[in-house]
Amino acid sequence: MTLRRALLPLAVLCAGTGLSAQTIDPLAPTGAWSAYQVGSAQLPPMGWNSWNAFFTEIDEEKLLGSAQRILDTGLAKKGYRFINIDDGWWLKRRTGDGKLIIRADKFPSARMKRGDPSFRPLTDKLHAMGFKAGIYSDLGRNSCSQAYSDGPAQLPEGTMAEREVGLYGHSDQDIRLFFADWGFDAIKVDGCGIRAFTADAERVRSGQYRALSPLIDQHSVTRSNIPAVKALFADINRSLARYNPDGDYMLSLCIWGSANVRSWGKDVGSISRTSDDISPDWGRMLTNYDSAVRRAFYAHPGSWNDPDMLFIGKGDFDANHLTEARSHFALWAMMNAPLLIGADLRTTPQPLLDIFGNAALIAVNQDPAGNQATLAFDSDGLQILVKTLANGDKAVALFNRGLAPVDAVLTADHLKFRADRAVALSNLWTGAKSDFTKETKFHIAPRETVVFRASGTRMLADGLYLSEQPGAVNPAADGVVQPEPDPTIYRSIPGWRGTRGIGERPMYAGWGGAMADATPYNQALTVAGRTYAAGIGILANSRLEVRNAGFARFSAQVGVDDSSLDGEQTVRFYLYGDGKPLASSAPLRRGAAAQPLEADVKGIAVLELVARADGARGNAVPVTWGDAALRR
């Protein structure tokens, strides 16, 4: 079946969407942290989803068989706790009262002696096994399988109205059913229903479905109605708050990087898809990986970037391709992506189960500091990702993207460790120990990812650079006025379309967003000829929220980056603590030397770093917070 895939499920959100309330001046300090904090995703979710293995052909036996396998293999004890039902569970929506009816022939425990079929016996069983239960729906009237399935397998049945099983017009009713009545803990909300049912769509013209004017155009931000999409999620969040007052739920946004969601998903849901669907192909994995890897400041405890489910178990990631499967898993772990297994675990061979169960890499993914890895070295052939862990160690991955071996050098500078002191390495695949001073060499095989836990002496002895702790830095306003497609994302051949058409063009907005140790357009941070190895690159008219975990002093060198195309625009830099002014700079323009900006921040919970352009020239001006750091 050629089915345009959905996303992993997961839970629900609260009344306030976390979207910035700064309607008048988004740069005005609030003294608060605005990224999404409700729900139950303080760590990246781990679990299993039915889609990759079964598409719409999911049933109770397959679901419980996979859940039992997670228990029997010990994966449950390692953190895999969500069991998520994807598309294919519904029979129809009853037109009399609008209630959704379960496909009880596929889920026999749903049959009740009295009343309608209910998922409560199934969720009760999953809870008794120690799991959380997730379900799937869509923002529109209809689902992704109804839009793209080539066959009738487990599609909703009945009249046109009965086959409208999505949330549109029923959001509060359905959320109550899923969570209050049926006992689910998570929901994955897809978006095909607000994209694929245009008046001229073949399945609409044939009379199969009703037309719904699209709110999303996946290939164009300008043709997407972003406020309307946000409003639909706001309705979901209000219902989740109403029917989950304890906040123990998870909401998965699945609109595939469209509608500029890569900038606002962090404010709206527990996990947010950054790209279109993954498939079991190396090139497609690169596309999904690239959509998230440069977005470290857009993920935090409570809200994570989601490059889609793990496709380990098929195609380029099956048991005959263990190098690729290990790379897939290691990269997702480094990026703090959800670790949602998509394999039929009842038949998954042991070498792949061993990858899912790698405790050292799971610990990297689940590290409580919540810092997504950043790129310490970036090229088309090899990348070095570094992630700061809660105890001060670093996780480091050397990723060979290509088909030829690469000789790579890892330096202490990559890790922000002192070059004159020993750095200890522990290989997270083999357990082998080694150490080096200044630098060390590796021979990386094609498509291999070598991952280490590293310990050493910090370059910054008394604190952390902000670029080392992206989980504590939120771009509440990133200065991007006109969202642009990110040209750094690998353009693969979509498995569902092949080489039909003209091929994918850059389509995922995100170009110009906040970056760690680089400008918003991926250049070196440089002010008046001085280059900064550490810092934050962002556009002017931006506001960064920074959580302060007991540090006493903030310092940075601020200025307009040399890469700015506007040499006349002046920018002022401001530092606030819990909403109150602490320090500011004189007006600075390109070519002016960086100015120090520092303050005592002891006892302050939230710092805000504001770069405000003078006047209204309207140009996107990159600015640099060089060596920005919190110190003890």
C-alpha positions in Angstrom: 0.0 0.0 0.0 1.3 3.4 -1.0 0.1 5.6 1.9 1.3 9.0 2.7 2.3 8.5 6.3 1.2 10.3 9.3 3.3 10.8 12.5 3.7 9.3 15.8 0.9 9.9 18.3 1.3 11.5 21.7 -0.8 13.6 24.0 -2.6 16.8 24.7 -2.0 20.3 25.8 -3.4 23.0 28.0 -5.6 26.0 27.5 -3.0 28.6 27.0 -1.0 27.6 23.9 2.2 29.2 25.1 2.1 31.5 22.1 3.7 34.8 23.0 1.1 37.2 24.4 3.3 40.1 23.3 0.9 41.3 20.7 2.0 44.9 21.0 5.8 44.6 21.5 7.2 41.1 21.2 10.5 42.4 22.5 9.2 43.7 25.8 10.5 41.6 28.7 8.0 39.4 30.6 10.2 37.8 33.2 8.7 34.5 32.2 9.6 31.4 30.2 7.1 31.0 27.4 8.0 27.6 25.7 5.6 24.8 26.2 5.7 23.2 29.7 2.4 21.5 30.2 1.9 17.9 29.5 4.2 15.0 30.3 7.2 15.4 28.1 9.9 16.8 30.3 12.1 14.1 28.7 11.8 13.0 25.0 9.0 10.5 24.7 9.9 6.8 24.2 7.7 4.0 23.0 6.1 2.3 20.0 3.8 3.4 17.2 1.8 1.2 14.9 2.2 3.1 11.6 5.6 2.1 10.1 4.9 -1.6 10.6 1.2 -1.9 9.9 -0.1 1.3 8.3 -3.9 1.3 8.7 -4.0 -2.4 9.3 -3.7 -2.2 13.0 -5.5 -4.5 15.4 -5.5 -5.4 19.0 -3.4 -8.5 18.6 -0.6 -6.6 16.8 -0.8 -3.8 19.4 -0.7 -6.0 22.5 1.9 -8.3 20.9 4.2 -5.4 20.4 3.6 -4.2 23.9 4.3 -7.6 25.4 7.5 -7.8 23.4 8.6 -4.5 24.8 8.1 -6.0 28.3 9.7 -9.3 27.5 12.9 -7.8 25.9 13.4 -5.4 28.9 12.8 -2.3 26.7 10.0 -1.2 29.0 12.5 -0.9 31.9 14.7 1.2 29.7 12.0 3.8 29.2 9.9 2.7 26.3 6.4 3.4 27.7 4.1 4.8 25.1 2.0 2.4 23.0 0.4 4.4 20.3 -2.4 3.5 17.9 -2.1 5.3 14.6 -4.6 5.7 11.7 -6.9 2.7 11.0 -8.8 2.3 14.3 -12.1 4.1 13.5 -15.2 2.6 11.8 -17.2 5.8 11.4 -18.7 8.9 13.1 -22.3 8.3 14.1 -24.3 11.2 12.6 -27.0 11.2 15.3 -24.7 12.4 18.1 -21.3 12.8 16.4 -19.7 10.1 18.4 -16.8 8.1 17.0 -17.3 4.4 16.7 -14.3 2.0 17.1 -13.6 -0.8 14.6 -14.6 -3.5 17.1 -13.9 -6.4 14.8 -10.2 -5.4 15.0 -10.3 -4.5 18.7 -12.5 -7.1 20.3 -12.0 -5.9 23.9 -13.8 -2.7 22.8 -17.1 -4.7 22.6 -19.3 -3.8 25.5 -22.2 -5.8 26.9 -24.1 -2.5 27.0 -23.4 0.7 25.1 -21.0 1.6 22.3 -17.6 0.0 21.8 -15.0 1.6 24.1 -11.2 1.6 24.2 -11.3 1.8 28.0 -10.6 -2.0 28.4 -7.6 -1.7 26.1 -6.2 1.4 27.8 -6.8 -0.2 31.2 -4.8 -3.3 30.1 -1.9 -1.1 28.8 -1.9 0.8 32.0 -1.8 -2.4 34.0 1.2 -3.5 31.9 2.9 -0.2 32.9 2.4 1.7 29.6 0.9 4.9 28.5 -1.6 4.7 25.7 -1.8 7.0 22.6 -4.3 7.6 19.9 -4.4 9.3 16.5 -6.7 12.0 14.9 -6.5 14.8 12.4 -7.1 18.5 12.4 -9.5 18.2 9.5 -12.7 16.3 8.8 -10.8 13.4 7.3 -7.5 11.6 7.9 -4.3 11.0 5.9 -5.2 7.5 4.9 -8.5 8.8 3.5 -6.5 11.3 1.4 -3.7 9.0 0.2 -4.4 5.3 0.7 -4.4 3.3 -2.5 -6.7 0.7 -1.1 -9.7 0.5 1.3 -7.9 -1.2 4.2 -9.5 -0.2 7.4 -10.7 3.2 6.2 -13.8 4.7 7.8 -17.1 3.4 6.4 -20.6 4.6 5.7 -22.0 7.8 4.3 -19.8 10.8 3.5 -20.8 12.4 6.8 -20.1 9.1 8.7 -16.6 9.0 7.2 -15.7 12.4 8.6 -13.8 11.2 11.6 -11.4 14.1 12.1 -11.4 16.7 14.9 -12.8 19.5 12.7 -16.1 20.7 14.3 -15.8 18.0 17.0 -12.5 18.9 18.8 -13.9 19.2 22.3 -16.2 16.2 21.9 -13.4 13.9 20.6 -10.8 15.1 23.1 -13.3 14.3 26.0 -14.0 10.9 24.4 -10.3 10.0 24.0 -9.0 11.2 27.4 -11.9 11.4 29.9 -13.9 8.4 28.6 -11.4 6.1 27.0 -8.4 6.9 29.2 -5.8 7.7 26.6 -2.6 9.6 27.7 -1.4 10.9 24.4 -2.7 12.1 21.0 -1.0 12.5 17.6 -2.8 15.1 15.6 -2.2 14.9 11.8 -2.9 17.6 9.3 -3.9 16.0 6.0 -7.5 16.9 6.6 -6.6 20.7 6.3 -4.4 20.1 3.3 -5.5 17.4 0.9 -9.3 17.9 0.4 -9.4 20.8 -1.9 -12.4 21.3 -4.2 -10.4 20.0 -7.2 -8.9 17.0 -5.4 -9.8 13.8 -7.3 -11.4 12.2 -4.3 -13.5 15.3 -3.6 -14.6 15.7 -7.3 -15.6 12.0 -7.3 -18.0 12.7 -4.4 -16.1 10.5 -2.0 -15.4 13.4 0.5 -16.5 16.9 1.2 -14.2 19.8 0.2 -12.4 21.8 2.9 -10.4 24.8 1.9 -6.8 24.1 2.7 -5.2 25.9 5.6 -1.8 24.4 4.8 0.3 24.3 1.7 3.3 22.1 2.5 5.3 23.7 -0.3 4.6 27.3 0.6 4.5 29.2 3.8 2.9 32.2 2.1 0.0 30.0 0.9 -0.6 28.6 4.5 -3.0 30.2 7.0 -0.7 30.0 10.0 -3.1 31.8 12.5 -5.9 29.4 11.5 -3.7 26.4 12.1 -2.6 27.7 15.5 -6.3 28.4 16.4 -7.1 24.7 15.8 -4.4 23.6 18.1 -5.5 26.2 20.6 -8.9 24.5 20.7 -7.3 21.2 21.3 -5.2 22.7 24.1 -8.3 24.1 25.8 -10.0 20.8 25.7 -6.9 19.0 27.0 -6.8 21.3 30.0 -10.5 20.7 30.6 -10.3 16.9 30.4 -6.8 16.4 31.8 -6.6 18.8 34.7 -3.5 17.0 36.1 -1.6 17.8 33.0 -0.5 14.2 32.5 -0.8 14.0 28.7 1.2 14.5 25.6 0.3 16.3 22.3 2.1 15.4 19.1 1.9 18.0 16.3 2.1 16.3 12.9 2.0 19.0 10.2 5.4 18.0 8.7 7.4 21.3 9.1 4.7 23.3 7.2 3.0 26.6 8.2 6.4 27.6 9.7 5.7 25.2 12.6 9.4 24.8 13.2 9.4 28.2 14.8 6.2 27.9 16.9 5.7 24.2 17.6 7.8 24.6 20.7 5.1 26.8 22.2 2.1 24.6 21.3 2.9 20.9 21.8 5.0 18.3 23.5 6.6 17.2 20.2 6.4 18.8 16.8 7.3 17.3 13.4 10.0 19.2 11.6 9.6 17.5 8.2 7.5 15.3 6.0 7.4 11.6 6.6 10.4 9.4 7.0 10.8 6.2 5.0 13.3 3.3 5.3 15.7 5.0 2.9 19.1 6.6 3.8 18.4 9.7 1.8 15.0 10.2 3.4 16.6 9.8 6.9 19.0 12.6 6.0 16.2 14.9 5.0 14.4 14.3 8.3 17.6 14.6 10.3 18.6 17.9 8.6 15.2 19.4 9.3 15.9 19.3 13.1 19.7 19.2 13.6 20.2 23.0 13.3 17.2 23.8 15.5 18.6 23.2 19.0 17.3 26.4 20.4 13.7 25.4 19.4 13.6 22.3 21.7 13.4 22.2 25.5 12.2 20.0 28.3 8.5 19.9 27.6 8.7 20.5 23.8 10.9 18.6 21.4 11.8 18.6 17.8 10.4 15.5 16.1 12.1 14.3 12.8 9.6 11.4 12.8 9.5 7.9 14.1 12.5 5.5 14.0 12.3 3.4 10.9 14.8 0.8 12.1 13.6 -2.7 11.0 13.0 -2.1 7.2 14.9 -1.1 4.1 18.2 0.6 4.7 17.8 0.1 8.4 17.1 -3.6 8.6 19.2 -6.3 10.1 21.4 -6.4 7.0 22.2 -2.7 7.5 23.3 -2.4 11.1 25.7 0.5 10.4 22.8 2.5 9.1 20.4 1.4 11.8 22.9 2.4 14.5 23.5 5.8 12.9 19.7 6.4 12.7 19.3 5.6 16.4 22.4 7.6 17.5 21.4 10.7 15.6 17.9 10.7 17.1 19.4 10.2 20.5 21.8 13.1 20.1 19.0 15.4 18.8 16.7 14.6 21.8 14.2 13.3 19.2 11.3 11.0 20.4 12.5 7.4 20.4 9.3 5.9 19.0 9.9 2.4 17.5 8.0 1.7 14.3 8.9 -1.9 13.8 6.8 -5.1 14.2 8.5 -6.1 17.4 7.1 -9.6 17.3 9.5 -10.4 14.4 12.3 -7.9 15.0 15.7 -9.7 15.2 17.9 -9.4 18.2 20.6 -7.2 16.7 18.0 -4.5 16.1 16.5 -5.0 19.6 20.1 -4.4 20.9 20.2 -1.1 19.1 16.8 0.0 20.6 18.1 -1.1 24.0 21.5 0.6 24.0 21.3 2.0 27.6 24.2 4.4 27.1 22.5 6.1 24.1 19.1 6.1 25.8 20.8 7.9 28.7 22.1 10.5 26.2 18.6 11.0 24.8 17.0 11.1 28.3 19.6 13.3 29.9 17.7 15.7 32.3 19.5 18.8 31.1 17.5 18.6 27.9 20.1 20.1 25.6 19.8 19.1 22.0 23.2 18.5 20.4 24.7 21.3 18.4 27.0 21.1 15.3 30.6 21.6 16.3 31.8 20.7 12.8 29.6 20.9 9.7 30.2 19.7 6.1 28.3 17.8 3.5 30.4 14.7 4.2 31.0 14.7 7.9 29.4 16.3 10.9 30.4 16.4 14.6 27.6 16.8 17.0 28.2 17.7 20.7 25.7 17.7 23.5 26.2 19.0 27.1 25.0 16.5 29.7 23.6 17.3 33.1 26.8 16.2 35.0 29.1 18.3 32.8 30.2 15.5 30.4 29.7 15.8 26.7 28.2 13.3 24.3 29.9 13.6 20.9 28.9 11.9 17.6 31.1 11.8 14.5 28.6 11.2 11.6 29.8 10.2 8.1 26.9 11.1 5.9 28.4 9.7 2.7 29.5 6.6 0.8 33.3 6.9 1.3 35.3 6.5 4.5 36.4 9.7 6.2 39.5 10.5 8.3 38.2 12.8 11.0 39.9 14.8 13.7 38.1 15.4 17.0 39.6 18.3 19.0 39.2 19.5 22.5 37.9 22.8 21.1 35.0 20.9 19.5 34.0 19.9 23.0 34.8 23.3 24.6 37.3 21.5 26.7 40.9 22.7 27.5 43.4 21.6 24.9 46.2 21.2 27.4 44.3 18.7 29.6 43.4 15.1 29.0 40.0 14.3 27.5 38.6 10.8 28.4 36.3 9.0 25.9 34.0 6.1 26.3 32.6 4.5 23.1 28.8 4.2 23.5 28.6 1.3 21.0 31.5 -0.8 22.2 32.3 0.5 25.7 36.0 0.9 24.8 37.9 3.6 26.7 40.5 6.0 25.4 41.9 9.4 26.0 43.6 12.2 24.2 45.1 15.7 24.6 44.4 18.5 22.1 43.1 16.2 19.3 42.6 12.7 18.2 42.0 10.9 14.8 39.3 8.5 13.7 38.6 6.6 10.5 34.8 6.7 10.0 33.3 4.1 7.7 30.6 5.1 5.2 27.3 5.9 6.9 28.8 5.2 10.3 28.2 7.3 13.4 30.8 6.9 16.2 29.5 8.1 19.5 31.4 8.8 22.7 30.8 10.1 26.2 33.6 12.6 26.9 34.9 14.1 30.1 37.5 16.8 30.4 38.4 20.2 31.8 36.0 22.9 30.7 37.3 25.7 28.5 35.1 28.0 30.6 36.1 27.0 34.1 33.4 28.8 36.0 30.3 28.4 33.9 28.7 27.5 30.6 28.4 29.2 27.3 24.7 29.7 26.3 25.4 27.7 23.2 26.3 24.7 25.4 22.9 24.8 27.0 20.3 25.3 24.3 17.6 23.5 26.4 17.7 26.6 28.7 17.5 29.2 25.9 14.2 29.9 24.2 14.0 32.3 21.1 10.6 33.8 22.2 11.1 36.2 19.2 13.8 35.3 16.7 13.5 38.3 14.5 12.4 36.3 11.4 9.8 38.5 9.7 9.4 36.6 6.4 9.9 32.8 6.9 12.2 31.3 4.3 12.9 27.7 3.2 16.0 26.3 4.8 18.5 25.4 1.9 20.7 23.2 4.2 18.1 20.4 4.3 19.0 17.4 2.2 16.6 17.0 -0.7 15.8 13.3 -1.1 13.5 11.4 -3.4 10.2 10.9 -1.6 9.3 7.2 -1.5 5.6 7.9 -2.0 6.2 10.0 -5.2 9.5 8.7 -6.6 10.9 10.9 -9.4 7.5 12.1 -10.7 7.3 15.8 -11.0 10.2 18.2 -10.6 11.6 17.0 -7.3 11.6 18.6 -3.9 12.7 22.2 -3.7 13.7 23.8 -0.3 10.3 23.9 1.4 10.8 23.8 5.2 10.8 27.2 6.7 13.5 27.9 9.3 16.2 29.7 7.5 17.3 32.7 9.6 16.4 31.2 13.0 18.6 31.3 16.1 21.8 29.2 15.8 24.4 28.0 18.3 28.0 29.1 17.5 26.9 30.3 14.0 24.9 33.2 12.5 21.3 32.6 11.5 22.5 32.0 8.0 25.2 29.5 9.0 28.3 31.7 8.9 31.0 32.1 11.5 30.1 34.6 14.3 32.3 37.6 13.5 32.0 41.2 14.7 34.4 43.8 13.3 36.8 41.1 12.2 36.8 39.2 15.5 35.5 35.7 15.3 33.8 34.0 18.2 33.9 30.2 18.5 31.1 30.3 21.1 27.9 32.4 21.0 24.4 32.8 19.7 23.6 34.1 16.2 20.2 35.6 15.8 18.5 38.4 13.8 17.8 41.8 15.2 14.4 42.4 16.8 14.7 39.3 18.8 14.2 38.3 22.4 15.9 35.2 24.0 14.6 33.8 27.3 17.3 32.1 29.3 16.7 30.0 32.4 19.3 30.6 35.1 20.1 27.5 37.1 22.0 29.2 40.0 24.6 31.2 38.0 25.8 34.5 39.4 27.0 36.5 36.4 26.2 36.9 32.7 28.7 38.2 30.2 28.8 38.6 26.4 30.4 40.6 23.6 27.6 42.0 21.4 27.4 43.5 18.0 26.1 43.5 14.5 27.6 40.6 12.7 29.9 41.3 9.7 27.7 39.1 7.6 24.9 41.7 7.7 24.0 43.1 4.3 22.9 46.3 5.9 25.8 48.5 7.0 23.7 51.4 8.2 21.2 49.7 10.5 21.9 50.4 14.2 21.0 47.9 16.9 20.8 48.2 20.6 21.3 45.3 23.0 19.5 44.9 26.3 19.7 42.5 29.2 16.8 42.0 31.6 16.5 39.9 34.7 13.0 38.7 35.8 11.6 41.5 33.7 13.8 44.3 35.0 16.6 46.1 33.1 20.1 45.0 34.0 22.4 46.4 31.2 22.3 47.8 27.7 24.6 48.8 24.9 25.0 51.9 22.8 23.7 51.8 19.2 25.9 49.5 17.1 26.1 48.9 13.4 28.1 46.7 11.1 31.9 47.3 11.5 31.7 48.6 15.0 33.7 46.7 17.6 31.7 44.4 19.9 30.7 45.9 23.2 30.8 44.0 26.5 27.4 43.4 28.1 27.4 41.9 31.6 25.5 41.9 34.9 25.1 40.3 38.3 22.3 37.8 37.9 22.4 36.0 41.2 19.0 35.0 42.3 17.4 35.8 38.9 15.3 33.0 37.4 14.8 34.2 33.8 17.1 36.4 31.8 16.0 38.0 28.6 18.5 39.0 25.8 17.0 41.6 23.5 18.5 43.0 20.2 16.3 45.8 19.0 16.9 47.5 15.6 16.5 51.3 15.6 14.1 52.7 13.1 12.2 50.6 10.6 14.5 49.8 7.7 12.9 46.3 7.5 16.1 44.4 6.7 17.0 41.2 8.4 20.2 42.1 10.3 22.2 39.2 11.9 23.6 40.0 15.3 26.0 38.2 17.5 26.0 37.5 21.2 29.7 36.5 21.3 31.0 34.3 24.1 27.6 34.7 25.8 27.9 32.8 29.1 26.5 32.3 32.6 29.2 32.0 35.2 29.3 30.9 38.8 
